[in-house]
Amino acid sequence: MAPIQTQQKDNIHIIKLPETVDNVTAKQLEIQFQGWANLPSQIHLLDCSDVQNIDTAFYRPLSLFQKALKDAGKQLTSAKLNPKILKQVTADGMVSVFNPIKPKT
């Protein structure tokens, strides 16, 4: 499995999610989330542009990451969710955790 790509841009920590976020990726991210929560970045952005599949195993670690950020006065948001993934996270009650940026129309 390829490592998760991240980038720091101004005060934003960008996390580029892979095409498939399965239970193995979820475990890898769970470990990395612990360190990322301590970064000075105020905004952590999930770049979902490549994501085609998200396993529900990802929801718990992501929820814990979002809570840790919120408790520290930081924010988690996501961008570029395709319609299928947006529909899934909405149906699964996770849209508030993903906190997607609305595309400009």
N, C-alpha and C positions, 0 to 999 in steps of 0.2 A: 504494500500500500504506500502511495506517495504521501509525503508529509503535507500537512495542511499549510497552505500559503497564507502569510499574513504580511501586512504592510502598515507602516505608520505614516499618516498624512496629516500634518498639522496636529490637532488634538483628537484625531480619529484613528482608532485601531481597526483596520479592515481585515476581516477573516473571510477568505475565499473558500466557500464550501465546495466539495467535489460533486461530481454528477450524481453519485449515489451515497446517501448518508445512511449506512446500515448500522447494525449493532456493533460491529468492529470499529467503525468510524466514530460512533457515539462514545465508545469507551476511550478511544484516543483523545477525542475532544474533551471528555470529562476531566481527564488529567491536565490537559492544557488550559482549560477554563480556570483552574485554581490559580495558576500563575498569571494568566491574563487579567484576572480580577484585580490584581495588585498593580497593574500598570497605571501610570499617571493619566492616561487617556480618559477623557470624560465621556466619550461616545465610542461604543464598540459596534461596528457595523458588519452584519452578516451579508456578504455578497453571494446571492443565490443564483447568479446568472447561468451557472452550469448545472444547477440541481434539477434532476428529473425524477428522483425518488427519495423520499424521506421515510425511514422506519420510525415507528412510534417509540422505539428504544431511545431515540434522540431527545424526546420531550423532557424527560426527568432531568438529565444533566443540563439541558438548556434552561429549564425553569429555575434550577438552583443557581446557575450563572447569572441569570437575569435578577434574581432576588439579591445575590451578593452585590451586584452592581448597584441596584436600587438602594440597598442599605448604605452603600458608600457614596450615595449622591451622584451616581453615574447612570448612564442610559445604554440600553441595548436596542438596536433597531435593525431592520433588514431591508434589502433592496433587491430589485430585479427578480422577484418571485414570479414564475410563470403561472398562468391561470390555473393549471391543474394543482400545483403545489399550494397556491393561495386558497383554493377551494378546500383542499385537504386540511390545512391547518385551521381554517375557519370552522369546518365541520367538526374537527377534533377539539375545538375550544382553546386553541393555542395562538389565535391571532394576536391577543394582547401581549403574549410573550415575544412573538416574532416582531411585533410592532412595526409592520411594513411601512416604508415611505410610500406615500401615494404618488404615482407618476404624474408629471405635469401633462395637462391635456391642452 
